[in-house]
Amino acid sequence: MDGCFVDGERVRPQPGNFYGGWITADVVSPFKGEPGSQGW
């Protein structure tokens, strides 16, 4: 697979393993699954 795209933009996987989501430039952090995000 060469990657996943949304509306022509290559997306990246959400960090960690809390969700299985994809992130684009329109979505800003903090994201659940990043270091230090376990308590919220």
Secondary structure, DSSP 4 states (H G I P E B T S, - for coil): ----EETTEEPEEPSSSS---EE-TT--S--TTSTT-TT-
